[in-house]
Amino acid sequence: MSIVNQYGEPYENYNDLSDSSGLYGNNEELTQIGMMSTGPNTEVYQSLASLRNTSRQFVSTNPIAKGTAQTFTSNLVGSGIVPRFQLKDSDLKKRLQDLFHQSASKMNFTEEKSSYYTDQYHVAHNVFASGEVCL
């Protein structure tokens, strides 16, 4: 498990992220006045399990958070994320779309009774609720 940057690449050393000497003085000064001497990514990484558990519990017990998660998921997935082929050859385009729809009924990652589209919904919901999903 790792914290990633804005490009989706993992940070190699979390301690390098805690260098705040350029903005607020050196780390000794921050420690003396009671401020954390680590950066935000280090702090989040150290409490990531607690943050996920709290978020999951909040979405499952709070009706407003639950509704927000459902709205986000519905807006993101809608009736299903499907490819829209930008091809000039209409015959090839139709064959590719038919092939995708045939294979979508067989693409289920979680259970035998689920489908590609319900898996999309569950993935989007879990990413919103806990920031991660594992298939």
C-alpha positions in Angstrom: 0.0 0.0 0.0 1.4 3.4 -0.8 0.4 7.1 -1.1 0.6 8.3 -4.7 1.3 11.7 -6.2 -0.8 13.6 -8.7 0.5 11.3 -11.5 -0.5 8.1 -9.8 3.1 7.2 -9.0 4.0 6.1 -5.5 6.2 8.3 -3.3 9.4 6.4 -2.7 10.2 7.8 0.8 7.6 9.2 3.1 10.2 10.9 5.2 11.2 13.1 2.3 7.7 14.5 2.3 8.0 15.7 5.9 10.6 18.3 5.1 8.9 21.5 5.9 12.0 23.5 6.8 11.6 25.8 3.8 8.1 27.0 4.8 8.0 27.1 8.6 11.5 27.0 9.8 13.4 23.9 10.8 11.7 20.7 12.3 13.3 21.3 15.7 11.4 24.7 16.0 8.1 23.0 15.0 8.6 20.3 17.6 9.4 22.8 20.3 6.1 24.7 19.7 4.1 21.5 19.6 3.5 21.3 15.8 3.9 18.0 14.0 7.3 17.7 12.4 6.0 15.4 9.6 4.3 16.2 6.3 0.6 15.6 5.5 1.2 12.4 3.5 3.2 10.9 6.4 0.4 11.7 8.8 -2.3 10.3 6.5 -0.3 7.2 5.8 0.1 6.5 9.5 -3.6 6.7 10.2 -4.9 5.4 6.9 -6.6 2.3 8.4 -8.4 4.4 11.0 -9.5 6.9 8.3 -10.9 4.2 6.1 -12.8 2.5 8.9 -14.3 5.8 10.1 -15.3 6.7 6.5 -16.9 3.3 6.0 -18.8 3.5 9.2 -19.9 7.1 8.5 -21.3 6.1 5.1 -23.1 3.1 6.5 -24.7 4.8 9.5 -25.3 8.4 8.4 -28.2 8.8 6.0 -26.8 12.0 4.5 -23.4 10.4 3.8 -25.1 7.3 2.5 -27.2 9.4 0.1 -24.2 11.4 -1.0 -22.3 8.2 -1.8 -25.3 6.9 -3.8 -25.6 10.1 -5.7 -21.9 10.2 -6.5 -21.9 6.6 -7.6 -25.0 7.1 -9.8 -23.6 10.2 -11.4 -20.3 8.5 -12.1 -21.5 5.2 -13.4 -25.0 6.0 -14.6 -26.4 3.1 -16.5 -22.9 1.7 -17.0 -19.6 2.8 -18.3 -19.3 1.5 -21.9 -16.9 2.3 -24.7 -17.9 4.7 -27.4 -15.9 3.8 -30.5 -14.9 6.7 -32.7 -14.6 4.8 -36.0 -15.5 5.8 -39.6 -16.3 2.2 -40.5 -19.8 1.7 -39.2 -19.8 -2.0 -39.7 -16.6 -2.4 -37.6 -18.0 -0.1 -35.0 -21.2 -2.2 -34.7 -19.3 -5.4 -34.5 -17.1 -4.0 -31.7 -20.0 -2.7 -29.7 -21.8 -6.1 -30.1 -18.7 -7.9 -29.0 -18.4 -5.7 -25.9 -22.0 -6.2 -24.9 -21.7 -9.9 -25.3 -18.5 -10.0 -23.2 -19.9 -7.7 -20.5 -22.4 -10.3 -19.4 -19.5 -12.7 -18.7 -17.3 -10.1 -17.0 -18.1 -10.4 -13.4 -15.3 -9.9 -10.9 -17.0 -10.4 -7.5 -19.8 -13.0 -7.6 -21.4 -15.3 -10.0 -24.7 -13.4 -9.9 -23.2 -10.0 -10.5 -22.5 -8.4 -13.8 -20.0 -6.0 -15.3 -22.3 -3.1 -14.6 -23.1 -4.0 -11.0 -19.3 -4.4 -10.4 -18.8 -0.9 -11.7 -21.4 0.4 -9.3 -19.8 -1.4 -6.3 -16.3 -0.2 -7.2 -17.4 3.4 -7.5 -19.3 3.2 -4.2 -16.4 1.7 -2.3 -13.9 4.2 -3.7 -16.2 7.0 -2.4 -16.8 5.3 0.9 -13.3 4.2 1.8 -10.9 5.4 -0.9 -10.0 1.9 -2.0 -11.5 -1.3 -3.6 -10.0 -4.7 -4.1 -11.5 -7.2 -6.6 
